[in-house]
Amino acid sequence: MYDQQVMDLLNKYNSDYTIPNFPSTSEQSRINLYLSSFSFDRPEVRGVFLFANNGILFSNLSVESVLPYWERQRNEVWMKSVVEADGKAILIAPHVGNYYRNRSDQVFSIARLIKEPYSQRSIGMIKIDLSPQVFERILSSVSLTTNSKLIVVNNEDEQFYPITSPSNNHVLSENKEVALQGADYIRQEQVSHLTGLKFIGLLSLNDLQEEANIVVRFILYTLGISILLSMILSFVFSKRLTTAIKHLHAKMKRVQNGDFEGKAEFITNDEIGYLARGFNSMVTEINRLVNEVFETKVREREAELTALQSQINPHFLYNTLELISMMAIENKQYDISDVAASLGKQLRYTVDKQQRPVKLREEFHFVEAFLRIHEVRRGERLQVCVQADEAVLEVLVPKLIIQPLVENALEHGLQDGGGRIEVKAALIGEVVNIWVTDNGVGMTSEKLDQMMKSLHNDTNTGQGDLEGEKFGQIRKGFALRNVHQRLRLLYGKAYGLDIVSKDARGSTFRLTLPYEKTSSFLDAHERGSDYE
């Protein structure tokens, strides 16, 4: 509080005269206006007072309500407390101010010394009187039981609240339980670090007991309702769980009896739903496997039936062809004899050891028999040359890898006209090379590019297609590509079929495969066949 006009006025009336030097009317009005700012719109403020050291009393109240000076000689207790506080604001317990005219109601106050800023010399004090109802309004929001009480005292045990309460000195003791007006209370206290006031709460044991009974009843009711709800929920969930389990069990019984069409219904994402989804997946897979096995068995039976229906004793065919050959020789029809003998060799070669690796020697014998039939058919128009190095004749090769090339040369290279076909085999390094060459019509560069792309196109040329082919029944459109793909599957991408062709100058088909005399190739195709 360092308003300069106030400081000047207090300094003016700071002298210690026996007879006070009273202020002028303008000074009174100026100070009254200043002090009124503290009480503006604050009905709880009873009065604001400035005490000058020479005994003059300034106030925001009229001169009819307050004395113009204060009796310094009386040496009041609250004044001593203010002086001892040395400039700190203090709370003064309810008291009657002797500076009021015709007023005896109690007030409590906030007061402090006023000092000069630099010299720290006391030049007066300010005191604000407040209505006791301030505590009533502030503490009305404090929630206590019906018969509980609240007492507010300072560190001198001077009572601030309630004002009208009789002396309760015995409740200020440190006892946890006190008796007051025939009732028992539990005492609790809390000291405000801001004001230093001590708040003492007296909690009625009767009220606490009643509230405890209410809480106990509430807990019991809540517990009962919770137990009832938990039982209902347990029943509902257990019913739902058991229903789902029974449904799943019924579906399992149907599967056990061979019905794989029914699936479990599930509407939840819990463990039962997870089991139901797993069960449905399992049933679907079992049903698929059962159908697959059934279809496989049906196909096997059909194949067996077809084999039985078409089975003819090969020896009967061999003997018949030998008979034809002998009859042809007796009638000096040597070409017919050669054709019958060659056809017998082809039949014996394709029937025996089907889909087994053979020696290159056997493959060449088969090709010679095949070409002999076409020599008889075309006569002198067809010239044939078949030769192979001895070093490669014992190599094990896949069956029927040369005949498709020879057939292609006859049908597409030479067509129905005459020409020359050469079938040769030689070892170059560690690679067996087999050439089938014709001097036929050849291929244009566009057609050659198209055929090479077809050879290296793996689309629709899977292992299943290769395994499903019957040797001797290879389709013309896929024959060359299948030979190429078979070699690549068996030996790797470094081997296979190459084609060199020029328009009107013939074509050369070259097969490459690794040189092998050992049984490694035999082991790769299941040991157990004889090679003659």
Secondary structure as GFF3:
##gff-version 3
##sequence-region A 1 532
A	DSSP	alpha_helix	4	12	.	.	.	ID=ss1
A	DSSP	alpha_helix	25	39	.	.	.	ID=ss2
A	DSSP	beta_strand	45	52	.	.	.	ID=ss3
A	DSSP	beta_strand	57	59	.	.	.	ID=ss4
A	DSSP	three_ten_helix	72	74	.	.	.	ID=ss5
A	DSSP	alpha_helix	77	85	.	.	.	ID=ss6
A	DSSP	beta_strand	90	95	.	.	.	ID=ss7
A	DSSP	beta_strand	107	115	.	.	.	ID=ss8
A	DSSP	beta_strand	122	130	.	.	.	ID=ss9
A	DSSP	alpha_helix	133	139	.	.	.	ID=ss10
A	DSSP	beta_strand	149	153	.	.	.	ID=ss11
A	DSSP	beta_strand	159	161	.	.	.	ID=ss12
A	DSSP	three_ten_helix	169	172	.	.	.	ID=ss13
A	DSSP	beta_strand	177	180	.	.	.	ID=ss14
A	DSSP	beta_strand	183	191	.	.	.	ID=ss15
A	DSSP	beta_strand	198	204	.	.	.	ID=ss16
A	DSSP	alpha_helix	205	256	.	.	.	ID=ss17
A	DSSP	alpha_helix	271	310	.	.	.	ID=ss18
A	DSSP	alpha_helix	314	330	.	.	.	ID=ss19
A	DSSP	alpha_helix	334	351	.	.	.	ID=ss20
A	DSSP	beta_strand	358	359	.	.	.	ID=ss21
A	DSSP	alpha_helix	360	378	.	.	.	ID=ss22
A	DSSP	three_ten_helix	379	381	.	.	.	ID=ss23
A	DSSP	beta_strand	382	388	.	.	.	ID=ss24
A	DSSP	three_ten_helix	390	392	.	.	.	ID=ss25
A	DSSP	beta_strand	396	397	.	.	.	ID=ss26
A	DSSP	alpha_helix	403	408	.	.	.	ID=ss27
A	DSSP	pi_helix	409	413	.	.	.	ID=ss28
A	DSSP	beta_strand	419	428	.	.	.	ID=ss29
A	DSSP	beta_strand	431	438	.	.	.	ID=ss30
A	DSSP	alpha_helix	445	455	.	.	.	ID=ss31
A	DSSP	alpha_helix	463	468	.	.	.	ID=ss32
A	DSSP	alpha_helix	479	491	.	.	.	ID=ss33
A	DSSP	beta_strand	496	501	.	.	.	ID=ss34
A	DSSP	beta_strand	507	514	.	.	.	ID=ss35
A	DSSP	alpha_helix	520	524	.	.	.	ID=ss36
###
